[in-house]
């Protein structure tokens, strides 16, 4: 039996391409329902990835 829980992504609504990379929209992140803590450009949960600089 095939798994039917997969959402079909719609370009320019759920994601778009920038420099050959897929960028998910805020709408997509909200519908996913959780933060992955990867510092996504359109994070719907306010997560900001911190850069650590070595001296």
Residue pairs with C-beta under 8 A, 6 or more apart in sequence:
7 14
7 31
9 15
9 28
11 17
13 25
13 27
14 24
14 25
14 27
14 28
14 31
15 22
15 23
15 24
15 25
15 28
16 22
16 23
16 25
17 23
23 41
23 42
24 40
24 42
25 42
26 42
26 43
26 44
28 42
29 35
29 40
29 42
29 43
29 44
29 45
30 44
34 45
35 43
35 44
35 45
35 47
37 47
37 49
38 49
39 47
39 48
39 49
40 47
